[in-house]
Amino acid sequence: MDLTLFFSAVDESLYENITSPSSFFKNIRAYTDKIPDFREAHMALVGLPDEEEKAANAIREKLYHLKRGTGAYRIVDLGNLKPGIDREETYTRLSEVCRMLLEQNVFPVLLGGQHDLTYGQYTAYETLDKLISFLNVDAFLDLEDNQTDSPEQRHVHKILMHEPNYLFNYIHMAYQSYLIDPLSVAVLEKLYFEAFRLGQMRNNLPEMEPAIRHADLLSFDITAIRSADAPAQHRAQPFGLTGEEACQLCWYAGHNEKLSSAGFYGYQPLLDDAHGKTASVIATMIWYLIEGFYHRKNEQNIKSNDFIKYTVPMPSEPSSISFYKSKMSEKWWMEVPYPQGKEKYARNSIVPCSYTDYQLATKGEVPERFISTLAKLM
């Protein structure tokens, strides 16, 4: 694939005055004169099209000036994706680019654009021959199915109805109850998907880490962040995650070894303040995602000697539940049995959990994560 047909170069004004050798920009390879070779990269930044063609560049301007973090920093910036002749073609272009990166084991980081572009991010996984889990952070559920609603209000419904179906789990975080039809939440619960209210998250943010650790792709709509920290959104809300909480979630996401793509959507640069506050918040979120990525511990094989196994006897079915604790990170997983002949579920039968889940099991209670996963495996 000739990427120059899909991308436009990064605007020189975004980096021409950056001289610090420790800056983010000086430690990546960006599409300036020539598009960089992505095949040996760990991550690739991709700017998404929007109405003003400014969102991705405004985020870049802030990100480029940040200092590089830890790790090898094999990161490329491919520039801005050119839009298709219509929305469906733009989805297809984004899907093809993400699929190409994923097949090379390169992590796409998508900047700007409206939240419905998540559909292109999601369909990139269609040919990868695995069931995936989708993490969506948004104040709204976007489950409308009326054609008169905007694409960004319908895109989650479109993903859930997509054929072929390769979605194993859907996790929604930071929704606000007074903005949501209760029937929509009931639909997710009926499908054994997970939905976490904003208040639920704020009470114990570290308990969100296991749910995040389950995800293959992250889609983050900045409407989930309160307007005081991120005003540049056309559906801005006075309540929401703080910028610090959003960065914490991004650290958890980057640290998740299953996660293979992330998109940051909904930024409207014309609504930002004079200092580009929202762009700064998003840039810092991306920085923490990258920092988490370079702190991964390679903990995929829980049957290795790096894990301690705990088998908890239960008073009824199941007769026991097996838990695994990492000696390196002290994170927890539990094993949910999948039916014989359904080996395609093996990858999703080892479920990230918390110490709280283990404590519940020792008291004879079956953790909710075990129940919902078992229902999806059947």
C-alpha positions as CSV (number, residue, x, y, z in Angstrom):
1,M,0.0,0.0,0.0
2,D,1.3,3.4,-1.0
3,L,0.7,5.4,2.2
4,T,1.3,8.8,0.5
5,L,-2.0,8.3,-1.3
6,F,-3.8,8.1,2.1
7,F,-1.8,10.7,4.1
8,S,-0.8,14.4,4.0
9,A,2.4,15.4,5.7
10,V,2.6,17.1,9.1
11,D,2.5,20.9,8.9
12,E,6.0,22.4,9.3
13,S,4.7,25.1,11.6
14,L,4.0,22.5,14.3
15,Y,7.7,21.6,14.7
16,E,9.9,24.2,13.1
17,N,10.6,26.0,16.4
18,I,11.3,22.8,18.5
19,T,15.0,22.6,19.3
20,S,15.1,20.6,22.5
21,P,16.7,17.1,22.0
22,S,14.5,15.8,24.8
23,S,11.2,16.9,23.2
24,F,8.7,14.3,22.1
25,F,9.1,15.5,18.4
26,K,12.8,15.0,18.4
27,N,12.5,11.4,19.5
28,I,10.0,10.2,16.9
29,R,10.0,10.0,13.1
30,A,7.3,12.1,11.5
31,Y,6.0,12.5,8.0
32,T,7.7,15.8,7.0
33,D,9.5,15.5,3.7
34,K,9.2,11.7,3.4
35,I,6.7,9.3,5.0
36,P,8.5,7.2,7.6
37,D,8.8,3.4,7.5
38,F,6.4,2.1,10.1
39,R,7.3,-1.6,9.9
40,E,9.8,-1.6,12.8
41,A,7.9,0.9,14.9
42,H,6.0,0.1,18.1
43,M,3.4,2.8,17.7
44,A,2.1,5.1,14.9
45,L,0.2,8.4,15.3
46,V,-2.5,8.9,12.8
47,G,-4.4,12.2,12.4
48,L,-8.0,11.9,11.5
49,P,-10.1,14.1,9.2
50,D,-12.5,16.6,10.7
51,E,-14.6,19.5,9.4
52,E,-11.9,22.1,10.1
53,E,-8.9,19.8,9.4
54,K,-7.3,21.3,12.6
55,A,-8.0,18.9,15.5
56,A,-5.1,16.5,15.0
57,N,-2.6,19.3,14.4
58,A,-3.7,21.2,17.5
59,I,-3.2,18.0,19.6
60,R,0.2,17.4,17.9
61,E,1.3,21.0,18.6
62,K,1.0,20.3,22.4
63,L,2.3,16.7,22.2
64,Y,5.4,17.6,20.2
65,H,6.5,20.0,22.9
66,L,6.2,17.5,25.8
67,K,9.4,15.8,27.0
68,R,10.0,12.2,25.9
69,G,9.2,9.5,28.4
70,T,10.9,6.2,29.2
71,G,11.4,3.3,26.8
72,A,12.8,2.7,23.4
73,Y,10.4,5.3,21.7
74,R,10.1,3.6,18.3
75,I,7.2,5.9,17.3
76,V,6.2,7.2,13.9
77,D,3.8,10.0,13.0
78,L,2.2,9.1,9.6
79,G,0.5,12.5,9.2
80,N,-3.2,13.2,8.6
81,L,-5.5,10.7,6.9
82,K,-7.2,12.1,3.9
83,P,-11.0,11.8,4.0
84,G,-12.9,9.7,1.5
85,I,-15.6,11.0,-0.8
86,D,-18.2,10.2,1.9
87,R,-18.3,8.9,5.5
88,E,-18.4,5.3,4.6
89,E,-15.3,5.6,2.4
90,T,-13.5,7.4,5.3
91,Y,-14.4,4.5,7.6
92,T,-13.0,2.1,5.0
93,R,-9.7,4.1,4.6
94,L,-9.2,4.2,8.4
95,S,-10.0,0.5,8.7
96,E,-7.4,-0.4,6.0
97,V,-4.7,1.7,7.6
98,C,-5.3,0.4,11.1
99,R,-5.5,-3.2,9.8
100,M,-2.2,-2.8,8.0
101,L,-0.5,-1.4,11.2
102,L,-2.0,-4.2,13.4
103,E,-0.8,-6.9,11.0
104,Q,2.7,-5.5,11.5
105,N,2.2,-5.4,15.3
106,V,2.2,-1.6,15.3
107,F,-0.1,0.1,17.7
108,P,-2.2,2.9,16.0
109,V,-2.9,6.0,18.1
110,L,-5.7,8.0,16.4
111,L,-6.0,11.7,16.9
112,G,-9.1,14.0,16.4
113,G,-12.2,13.4,14.3
114,Q,-15.7,12.6,15.4
115,H,-16.5,9.6,17.6
116,D,-18.2,7.7,14.9
117,L,-14.8,7.1,13.3
118,T,-14.4,4.4,15.9
119,Y,-16.3,2.3,13.5
120,G,-13.3,2.3,11.1
121,Q,-11.0,1.5,14.1
122,Y,-13.2,-1.4,15.1
123,T,-13.6,-3.0,11.6
124,A,-9.8,-3.1,11.3
125,Y,-10.0,-6.2,13.5
126,E,-12.4,-8.1,11.2
127,T,-9.8,-10.2,9.4
128,L,-7.5,-10.8,12.4
129,D,-9.3,-14.0,13.4
130,K,-9.9,-13.4,17.1
131,L,-12.8,-12.3,19.3
132,I,-12.1,-8.8,20.8
133,S,-13.1,-6.6,23.7
134,F,-13.9,-3.0,23.0
135,L,-13.5,-0.3,25.7
136,N,-15.4,2.9,25.2
137,V,-15.1,6.0,27.4
138,D,-17.9,8.5,26.8
139,A,-20.5,10.4,28.8
140,F,-23.1,9.2,26.3
141,L,-23.9,5.6,25.1
142,D,-24.4,6.5,21.4
143,L,-26.8,3.5,21.0
144,E,-29.4,5.4,18.9
145,D,-30.6,3.5,15.8
146,N,-32.7,6.2,14.2
147,Q,-31.3,7.3,10.8
148,T,-32.2,10.9,11.6
149,D,-29.7,10.9,14.5
150,S,-26.1,12.0,13.8
151,P,-23.5,9.2,13.0
152,E,-21.7,9.9,16.3
153,Q,-25.0,9.2,18.2
154,R,-25.4,5.8,16.4
155,H,-21.9,4.4,16.0
156,V,-22.0,2.0,19.0
157,H,-25.3,0.5,17.8
158,K,-23.7,0.1,14.4
159,I,-20.7,-1.7,16.0
160,L,-22.9,-4.0,18.0
161,M,-25.0,-4.9,14.9
162,H,-21.9,-5.4,12.7
163,E,-21.6,-8.7,10.8
164,P,-19.6,-10.8,11.1
165,N,-19.7,-10.5,14.8
166,Y,-16.3,-10.8,16.5
167,L,-17.1,-8.7,19.5
168,F,-16.6,-10.7,22.7
169,N,-17.0,-7.9,25.3
170,Y,-18.1,-4.3,25.3
171,I,-17.0,-2.1,28.3
172,H,-18.4,1.4,28.7
173,M,-16.9,3.8,31.2
174,A,-17.9,7.2,32.5
175,Y,-21.5,7.4,31.3
176,Q,-23.7,9.9,33.2
177,S,-27.1,8.5,34.2
178,Y,-29.1,11.8,33.6
179,L,-27.9,11.8,30.0
180,I,-28.8,8.2,29.3
181,D,-32.0,6.3,28.5
182,P,-32.2,3.6,31.2
183,L,-33.3,1.1,28.5
184,S,-30.0,1.5,26.8
185,V,-28.1,0.4,29.9
186,A,-30.5,-2.5,30.3
187,V,-29.7,-3.6,26.7
188,L,-26.0,-3.7,27.6
189,E,-26.6,-5.6,30.8
190,K,-28.8,-8.1,28.9
191,L,-25.9,-8.8,26.6
192,Y,-23.6,-9.3,29.7
193,F,-21.6,-6.2,28.7
194,E,-20.1,-3.9,31.3
195,A,-21.2,-0.3,31.9
196,F,-19.7,1.9,34.7
197,R,-21.2,5.2,35.8
198,L,-19.0,8.2,36.4
199,G,-19.8,8.2,40.1
200,Q,-19.0,4.4,40.3
201,M,-15.6,5.0,38.8
202,R,-14.8,8.0,41.0
203,N,-15.4,6.1,44.2
204,N,-12.6,3.7,43.3
205,L,-10.7,4.4,40.1
206,P,-8.1,1.6,40.6
207,E,-11.0,-1.0,40.5
208,M,-11.4,0.1,36.8
209,E,-8.0,-1.3,35.9
210,P,-9.1,-4.9,35.5
211,A,-11.9,-4.0,33.2
212,I,-9.4,-1.8,31.1
213,R,-7.0,-4.8,31.1
214,H,-9.6,-6.8,29.3
215,A,-9.8,-4.5,26.2
216,D,-8.2,-4.9,22.8
217,L,-9.1,-1.4,21.6
218,L,-9.8,1.9,23.3
219,S,-12.1,4.6,22.0
220,F,-12.0,7.8,24.2
221,D,-14.6,10.6,23.5
222,I,-13.5,13.7,25.4
223,T,-17.1,14.4,26.3
224,A,-16.3,12.1,29.2
225,I,-14.0,14.8,30.6
226,R,-15.6,17.7,32.5
227,S,-15.9,21.0,30.5
228,A,-13.7,22.8,33.1
229,D,-10.7,20.7,31.9
230,A,-11.8,20.0,28.3
231,P,-14.2,22.8,27.0
232,A,-13.6,22.1,23.3
233,Q,-16.5,19.6,22.7
234,H,-19.8,20.3,21.2
235,R,-21.6,18.2,23.8
236,A,-19.5,19.5,26.7
237,Q,-20.8,18.6,30.2
238,P,-20.1,20.4,33.5
239,F,-19.5,17.1,35.2
240,G,-17.2,14.3,34.1
241,L,-13.7,12.9,34.6
242,T,-11.0,15.3,35.6
243,G,-7.9,15.6,33.3
244,E,-5.9,13.7,35.9
245,E,-8.4,10.8,36.0
246,A,-8.4,10.6,32.2
247,C,-4.6,10.4,32.3
248,Q,-4.8,7.6,34.9
249,L,-7.2,5.6,32.7
250,C,-4.8,6.1,29.7
251,W,-1.9,4.8,31.8
252,Y,-3.9,1.7,32.7
253,A,-4.8,1.3,29.0
254,G,-1.2,1.6,27.8
255,H,0.0,-0.9,30.4
256,N,-2.6,-3.4,29.2
257,E,-0.7,-5.9,27.0
258,K,-3.8,-6.9,25.1
259,L,-4.6,-3.4,24.0
260,S,-3.5,-2.9,20.4
261,S,-5.1,0.4,19.3
262,A,-6.5,3.7,20.8
263,G,-8.5,6.6,19.5
264,F,-9.1,10.0,21.0
265,Y,-12.2,11.6,19.5
266,G,-14.5,14.6,19.7
267,Y,-12.1,17.5,20.0
268,Q,-13.4,20.7,18.4
269,P,-10.4,23.1,18.2
270,L,-12.6,26.2,17.4
271,L,-14.3,25.8,20.8
272,D,-11.0,25.6,22.8
273,D,-9.7,28.5,24.9
274,A,-6.8,30.8,24.0
275,H,-4.3,28.5,25.6
276,G,-5.5,25.3,23.9
277,K,-6.4,23.7,27.2
278,T,-8.3,20.8,25.7
279,A,-5.5,20.0,23.3
280,S,-3.1,20.0,26.2
281,V,-5.2,17.5,28.2
282,I,-5.5,15.1,25.2
283,A,-1.8,15.4,24.4
284,T,-1.0,14.5,28.1
285,M,-3.4,11.6,27.9
286,I,-1.6,10.3,24.9
287,W,1.7,10.8,26.7
288,Y,0.5,8.6,29.6
289,L,-0.8,6.0,27.2
290,I,2.7,5.8,25.6
291,E,4.3,5.8,29.0
292,G,2.1,2.9,30.1
293,F,2.9,1.0,26.9
294,Y,6.6,1.2,27.6
295,H,6.1,-0.1,31.1
296,R,4.4,-3.3,30.0
297,K,5.6,-6.4,32.0
298,N,5.0,-9.2,29.4
299,E,2.6,-11.0,31.6
300,Q,0.6,-12.9,29.0
301,N,1.5,-16.5,30.1
302,I,-0.2,-16.9,33.4
303,K,0.7,-20.6,33.5
304,S,4.4,-19.6,33.9
305,N,6.4,-19.5,37.1
306,D,5.9,-15.8,37.2
307,F,2.4,-16.4,38.7
308,I,1.1,-17.8,41.9
309,K,-2.1,-19.9,41.5
310,Y,-4.8,-19.9,44.1
311,T,-7.7,-22.4,43.8
312,V,-10.7,-21.3,45.9
313,P,-13.3,-24.0,46.7
314,M,-16.9,-22.8,46.3
315,P,-20.0,-24.0,48.2
316,S,-21.9,-24.6,45.0
317,E,-21.4,-24.5,41.2
318,P,-18.7,-23.8,40.2
319,S,-17.0,-26.2,42.6
320,S,-13.9,-24.0,42.6
321,I,-12.4,-20.9,40.9
322,S,-8.7,-20.6,40.0
323,F,-7.0,-17.2,40.5
324,Y,-3.5,-16.2,39.3
325,K,-1.4,-13.4,40.9
326,S,1.6,-12.0,39.1
327,K,4.8,-12.0,41.1
328,M,6.0,-8.9,39.2
329,S,3.0,-6.5,39.1
330,E,0.8,-8.2,41.8
331,K,-2.1,-8.0,39.3
332,W,-4.8,-10.7,39.4
333,W,-6.6,-12.9,36.8
334,M,-9.2,-15.6,37.2
335,E,-9.9,-18.6,34.9
336,V,-13.4,-19.2,33.5
337,P,-14.0,-22.6,31.9
338,Y,-15.1,-22.5,28.3
339,P,-17.2,-25.3,26.7
340,Q,-15.5,-28.2,24.9
341,G,-15.3,-27.5,21.2
342,K,-15.2,-23.7,21.6
343,E,-11.5,-23.2,21.6
344,K,-11.9,-19.8,20.0
345,Y,-12.9,-18.6,23.4
346,A,-9.6,-19.7,25.1
347,R,-8.1,-16.3,24.7
348,N,-11.0,-14.7,26.6
349,S,-11.3,-17.3,29.3
350,I,-8.5,-15.8,31.4
351,V,-10.2,-12.8,32.9
352,P,-8.4,-9.8,34.5
353,C,-9.8,-9.2,38.0
354,S,-8.9,-7.6,41.2
355,Y,-7.9,-8.7,44.7
356,T,-11.5,-7.8,45.7
357,D,-12.8,-10.6,43.4
358,Y,-10.5,-13.1,45.1
359,Q,-11.7,-11.9,48.5
360,L,-15.3,-12.4,47.4
361,A,-14.6,-15.9,46.3
362,T,-13.0,-16.8,49.6
363,K,-16.3,-15.8,51.2
364,G,-18.2,-18.2,49.0
365,E,-19.5,-15.5,46.6
366,V,-19.1,-15.9,42.8
367,P,-17.6,-12.6,41.4
368,E,-19.8,-10.8,38.9
369,R,-16.9,-10.9,36.4
370,F,-17.0,-14.7,36.5
371,I,-20.7,-14.8,36.0
372,S,-20.8,-12.4,33.0
373,T,-17.8,-14.0,31.3
374,L,-19.3,-17.5,31.7
375,A,-22.6,-16.3,30.2
376,K,-20.7,-15.0,27.1
377,L,-18.6,-18.2,26.8
378,M,-21.7,-20.5,26.7
